[in-house]
């Protein structure tokens, strides 16, 4: 596991935070919509279509975060070299593996 970062430490995604939050609100709305669809006994395929859309929305958030992580955290660590660099590369590889499972 990695160390927890301070609450006020700037993250690689900081400059895209508003966009990420907007995407997350959209995904939250989609999940609430799926909940209502299940409550209302909507046809299975229609529910699955919405689940797919919500999944894709979260995948877009994950890819944006990963891109920012590679461009900032990993690039900075690579410039520093040594164990920190290897750890950041390992973390990024594991994150990518989780996304494609």
Buried (B, 14 or more C-beta within 10 A) or exposed (E): EEEEEEEEEEBBBEEBEEEBEEBEEBBEEBBEBBEEBEEEEBEEEEBEEBBEBBEEBBEBBBEBBBEBBBEBBBBEBBEEEEEEBEEBBEBBEEBBEEEEE
